[in-house]
């Protein structure tokens, strides 16, 4: 199963949301997919997260947002839906606060962790759940603090982000074994922006260079066995691209890091002027099995007429490596050999 969102038209530079609704796709082999969205169930939903709870039921989460709202801060309620068979879904009240955006949701051996953004106060929150249905707040960030990524692994949770002070920002990393008691890393990797669990261990990366300069760069890859003590183990090479042939270079930067059965997948995005306003230009997708060497996958990249490809989720099964995302404005699934 996979979930996503359909927009009736592209999002414009004015950030006004067009009419939209959640979508559900199903597959028995990872190769052939069917749109199995029930009528009117996910109207006005921005559907981003799907998981299977311990009892076997499917649970999906997203913000239900009226496209006619006056301000982008006026997000709708965070809503959960559950299904026993993937065909019939019913909403349930999870108790997550109104006026917050669901930014990240992950689950592991210690439960489920959600990162929310308080749109009125401009601060992050962390919420914990044992079953994916009922949630309690376990962390409240201060103004100027932001969460860029979270993950849940075999031995707890790790959250990475930053604390802004004036025009500068310093990295912060917190880790927890149970989701309630949090420990702050004394020397977090500077510039850390993404984190994934690899079994009991953790891998993190930086974002890369967003400045509009014609210079190839790279971004570090860090490893930790406890989520608090980090060491650099490699670097991801990033390109500068003269997409239009006029000397206006765009830099690749890390926009998504995923893990699938030990494999790491990185989705790269192009900075301005290739990405402007609400239009996002996607670049390469890289894969690694050792955290140090990264190879490009053969997915369409940004051209002067198409936005390119982007990976949002991945899973390795007996039938192969299944990646889900979008390519040139369409929802796409890729099936490959995990070896």
C-alpha positions as CSV (number, residue, x, y, z in Angstrom):
1,X,0.0,0.0,0.0
2,X,1.0,3.6,-0.6
3,X,-0.5,7.0,0.1
4,X,-0.1,10.4,-1.4
5,X,-2.0,13.6,-2.5
6,X,-3.5,14.7,-5.8
7,X,-3.7,18.4,-6.6
8,X,-6.1,19.6,-9.3
9,X,-3.4,22.0,-10.6
10,X,0.3,22.8,-9.8
11,X,0.8,24.9,-6.6
12,X,1.5,28.5,-7.6
13,X,4.1,30.9,-6.4
14,X,1.5,32.5,-4.2
15,X,1.4,29.4,-2.0
16,X,-2.4,29.1,-2.4
17,X,-3.3,25.5,-2.2
18,X,-5.4,24.2,-5.2
19,X,-8.2,21.7,-4.6
20,X,-6.7,18.5,-3.4
21,X,-7.4,15.1,-1.9
22,X,-5.6,12.0,-0.5
23,X,-4.9,9.0,-2.7
24,X,-4.3,5.3,-1.8
25,X,-2.7,2.8,-4.1
26,X,-2.4,-1.0,-3.7
27,X,-0.2,-3.7,-5.2
28,X,0.2,-7.4,-4.7
29,X,3.7,-7.6,-6.3
30,X,5.2,-4.1,-6.2
31,X,5.0,-3.9,-10.0
32,X,1.3,-3.3,-10.9
33,X,-0.5,-0.6,-8.9
34,X,-4.1,0.2,-8.6
35,X,-5.7,3.5,-7.4
36,X,-7.9,2.1,-4.6
37,X,-9.0,5.5,-3.1
38,X,-12.5,5.3,-1.7
39,X,-14.9,8.0,-2.8
40,X,-14.9,11.2,-0.6
41,X,-12.9,9.5,2.2
42,X,-9.8,11.7,1.9
43,X,-11.4,14.9,0.6
44,X,-9.1,18.0,1.3
45,X,-6.5,15.7,2.9
46,X,-2.8,16.1,2.4
47,X,-2.0,12.4,3.0
48,X,1.7,11.7,3.8
49,X,2.1,8.8,6.2
50,X,1.1,5.1,6.2
51,X,2.1,2.3,8.5
52,X,0.9,-1.1,9.8
53,X,0.1,-1.3,13.5
54,X,0.9,-4.3,15.6
55,X,-2.6,-5.7,15.2
56,X,-2.3,-5.7,11.4
57,X,-4.5,-2.7,10.7
58,X,-3.4,0.0,8.3
59,X,-3.2,3.6,9.7
60,X,-2.8,6.7,7.6
61,X,-2.2,10.3,8.8
62,X,-2.4,13.7,7.2
63,X,-3.6,17.3,7.6
64,X,-7.1,18.0,6.3
65,X,-6.8,21.5,4.9
66,X,-9.5,23.6,3.2
67,X,-8.1,25.0,-0.1
68,X,-10.2,28.2,0.5
69,X,-8.4,29.1,3.7
70,X,-7.1,32.7,3.8
71,X,-3.6,32.1,5.2
72,X,-1.1,29.3,4.7
73,X,-0.8,29.1,8.5
74,X,-4.5,28.0,8.7
75,X,-3.8,24.3,8.4
76,X,-6.6,21.9,9.1
77,X,-6.7,19.3,11.8
78,X,-4.3,16.4,11.8
79,X,-6.5,13.3,11.1
80,X,-5.9,9.6,11.3
81,X,-7.7,6.9,9.3
82,X,-7.6,3.2,9.8
83,X,-8.4,0.2,7.6
84,X,-8.5,-3.6,8.1
85,X,-8.3,-4.4,4.4
86,X,-6.9,-1.3,2.6
87,X,-10.2,-0.7,0.9
88,X,-12.6,0.7,3.5
89,X,-11.2,3.5,5.7
90,X,-12.6,5.3,8.7
91,X,-11.3,8.4,10.4
92,X,-10.4,8.5,14.1
93,X,-9.6,11.2,16.6
94,X,-5.9,11.0,17.6
95,X,-5.9,14.0,19.9
96,X,-3.2,15.9,18.1
97,X,-3.5,19.7,18.3
98,X,-5.3,21.9,15.8
99,X,-3.2,24.6,14.1
100,X,-0.2,22.4,13.8
101,X,1.4,20.8,10.7
102,X,2.4,17.2,10.7
103,X,6.0,17.4,9.5
104,X,7.4,13.8,10.2
105,X,6.0,10.6,11.5
106,X,8.2,7.5,12.1
107,X,7.7,4.2,13.9
108,X,10.2,1.7,15.4
109,X,10.6,-0.8,18.2
110,X,9.8,1.8,20.9
111,X,6.7,3.1,19.3
112,X,5.6,6.0,17.1
113,X,7.1,9.5,17.0
114,X,5.6,12.5,15.3
115,X,7.2,15.9,14.8
116,X,4.6,18.8,14.6
117,X,5.1,22.5,13.8
118,X,3.1,25.0,15.8
119,X,2.1,27.4,13.0
120,X,1.1,30.3,15.4
121,X,4.1,30.2,17.7
122,X,6.7,29.0,15.2
123,X,8.1,26.2,17.2
124,X,8.4,22.4,17.0
125,X,6.8,19.7,19.2
126,X,7.3,15.9,19.5
127,X,4.4,13.6,20.2
128,X,4.7,9.9,21.2
129,X,2.3,7.0,20.7
130,X,2.5,3.3,21.7
131,X,-0.1,2.2,19.1
132,X,-0.3,5.0,16.4
133,X,-3.8,6.0,17.6
134,X,-3.4,7.9,20.9
135,X,-0.7,10.5,21.3
136,X,1.0,12.4,24.1
137,X,3.3,15.4,23.9
138,X,6.9,14.6,25.0
139,X,8.9,17.6,23.8
140,X,8.2,21.3,23.2
141,X,10.9,23.3,21.3
142,X,11.5,27.0,21.8
143,X,11.0,29.7,19.2
144,X,13.9,29.7,16.7
145,X,14.3,25.9,17.1
146,X,13.3,23.7,14.2
147,X,13.3,19.9,13.4
148,X,14.6,19.0,10.0
149,X,14.3,15.2,10.4
150,X,13.5,12.3,12.8
151,X,13.7,8.5,12.7
152,X,12.8,5.5,14.8
153,X,15.0,2.5,15.0
154,X,15.6,-0.7,16.9
155,X,16.8,1.1,20.0
156,X,14.8,4.4,20.2
157,X,14.5,7.7,18.4
158,X,16.8,10.4,17.0
159,X,15.8,14.0,16.1
160,X,18.0,16.4,14.2
161,X,17.5,20.1,13.5
162,X,18.9,23.5,14.4
163,X,18.5,26.5,16.6
164,X,18.5,29.9,14.8
165,X,20.1,33.0,16.3
166,X,20.0,36.0,14.2
167,X,21.3,35.1,10.7
168,X,23.1,32.0,12.0
169,X,22.0,28.6,13.0
170,X,23.6,25.9,15.1
171,X,22.9,22.2,14.9
172,X,21.2,20.2,17.6
173,X,20.6,16.4,17.9
174,X,18.5,14.7,20.6
175,X,18.1,11.0,21.2
176,X,15.8,8.9,23.4
177,X,15.5,5.2,24.1
178,X,11.8,5.4,25.1
179,X,10.6,8.7,23.5
180,X,10.0,10.4,26.9
181,X,13.5,11.0,28.3
182,X,15.6,13.0,25.8
183,X,19.4,13.5,25.8
184,X,21.1,16.3,23.9
185,X,24.3,15.5,21.9
186,X,27.1,17.6,23.2
187,X,28.9,17.9,19.8
188,X,26.3,17.4,17.1
189,X,27.5,17.3,13.4
190,X,27.4,20.9,12.1
191,X,24.9,21.2,9.3
192,X,23.1,18.0,10.0
193,X,19.8,17.8,8.2
194,X,18.8,14.2,7.7
195,X,18.9,11.0,9.8
196,X,17.9,7.4,9.3
197,X,18.0,4.3,11.5
198,X,20.0,1.3,10.2
199,X,19.0,-1.4,12.7
200,X,20.4,-0.3,16.1
201,X,22.7,2.3,14.5
202,X,22.2,5.7,12.9
203,X,23.3,7.5,9.7
204,X,23.0,11.3,9.2
205,X,23.9,13.7,6.4
206,X,24.1,17.4,5.8
207,X,22.1,19.3,3.3
208,X,24.8,20.7,0.9
209,X,25.5,24.1,-0.7
210,X,22.4,26.1,-1.6
211,X,24.4,29.2,-2.7
212,X,24.0,30.1,-6.4
213,X,27.6,29.5,-7.4
214,X,29.1,27.4,-10.2
215,X,31.0,25.0,-8.0
216,X,30.6,21.3,-7.4
217,X,30.6,20.4,-3.7
218,X,29.7,17.5,-1.4
219,X,28.0,16.9,1.9
220,X,29.2,14.8,4.9
221,X,27.8,11.4,5.9
222,X,28.0,10.7,9.7
223,X,27.6,7.4,11.6
224,X,26.6,6.9,15.3
225,X,25.9,3.8,17.3
226,X,23.9,5.7,19.9
227,X,22.5,8.8,18.2
228,X,24.7,11.1,20.3
229,X,28.3,10.5,19.3
230,X,29.0,11.0,15.6
231,X,31.9,10.4,13.3
232,X,32.2,11.2,9.6
233,X,32.3,8.1,7.4
234,X,32.0,9.5,3.9
235,X,30.7,12.3,1.7
236,X,28.0,12.5,-1.0
237,X,29.3,14.3,-4.1
238,X,26.9,17.1,-5.3
239,X,26.9,18.7,-8.7
240,X,26.4,22.2,-10.0
241,X,24.3,22.2,-13.2
242,X,24.0,24.9,-15.9
243,X,20.6,23.7,-16.8
244,X,19.7,26.5,-19.2
245,X,23.1,26.9,-20.8
246,X,23.3,30.6,-19.8
247,X,25.7,30.4,-16.8
248,X,23.0,30.4,-14.2
249,X,24.2,27.4,-12.2
250,X,21.9,25.5,-9.8
251,X,23.4,23.4,-7.0
252,X,22.2,20.0,-5.9
253,X,21.2,19.6,-2.2
254,X,20.0,16.8,-0.1
255,X,16.2,16.9,0.3
256,X,15.4,13.3,1.4
257,X,17.3,10.4,2.9
258,X,15.7,7.0,3.2
259,X,16.7,3.5,4.4
260,X,15.4,0.2,3.1
261,X,16.8,-3.0,4.6
262,X,20.3,-1.4,5.0
263,X,20.3,0.4,1.6
264,X,20.4,4.2,1.8
265,X,18.6,6.3,-0.9
266,X,19.2,10.0,-1.3
267,X,16.9,12.3,-3.3
268,X,18.6,15.5,-4.5
269,X,16.9,18.8,-5.5
270,X,18.2,21.7,-7.5
271,X,18.5,25.2,-5.9
272,X,17.5,28.4,-7.6
273,X,17.2,29.6,-10.3
274,X,16.1,26.0,-11.3
275,X,13.6,26.0,-8.3
276,X,11.7,29.2,-7.9
277,X,8.7,29.9,-5.7
278,X,6.6,26.8,-5.2
279,X,8.1,25.1,-8.3
280,X,10.7,22.5,-7.3
281,X,13.3,21.1,-9.7
282,X,14.4,17.5,-8.8
283,X,17.8,16.2,-9.6
284,X,19.5,12.8,-9.2
285,X,18.5,9.9,-6.9
286,X,21.6,8.1,-5.4
287,X,21.9,4.7,-3.6
288,X,24.5,3.3,-1.3
289,X,25.0,0.0,0.5
290,X,28.1,1.1,2.6
291,X,27.4,4.8,3.5
292,X,30.6,5.8,1.6
293,X,30.1,5.2,-2.1
294,X,26.9,6.5,-3.8
295,X,25.7,5.5,-7.3
296,X,22.9,7.3,-9.3
297,X,19.7,5.4,-10.1
298,X,18.4,5.7,-13.7
299,X,15.4,8.0,-13.0
300,X,14.5,11.1,-15.1
301,X,16.2,14.3,-14.0
302,X,15.1,17.9,-14.3
303,X,15.0,19.3,-17.8
304,X,14.0,22.7,-19.1
305,X,10.4,21.4,-19.5
306,X,10.0,18.7,-16.7
307,X,10.6,18.8,-13.0
308,X,12.3,15.4,-12.7
309,X,12.0,12.6,-10.1
310,X,11.8,12.5,-6.3
311,X,11.6,9.5,-3.9
312,X,9.4,9.8,-0.8
313,X,9.5,6.2,0.5
314,X,11.2,2.8,-0.1
315,X,10.9,-0.7,1.2
316,X,13.0,-3.9,0.4
317,X,11.0,-7.1,0.2
318,X,11.5,-10.6,-1.1
319,X,10.3,-9.3,-4.5
320,X,12.8,-6.5,-4.8
321,X,13.4,-2.9,-3.8
322,X,10.2,-0.8,-4.2
323,X,10.6,3.0,-4.3
324,X,7.6,5.4,-4.4
325,X,7.6,9.0,-5.4
326,X,6.9,11.2,-8.3
327,X,8.4,11.7,-11.7
328,X,7.5,14.7,-13.9
329,X,4.4,15.5,-12.0
330,X,3.0,11.9,-11.8
331,X,3.0,9.4,-8.9
332,X,5.5,6.7,-9.8
333,X,6.6,3.4,-8.4
334,X,10.0,1.8,-9.2
335,X,10.8,-1.9,-8.7
336,X,14.5,-3.0,-8.7
337,X,16.9,-5.6,-7.5
338,X,17.9,-4.8,-3.9
339,X,21.4,-6.3,-4.7
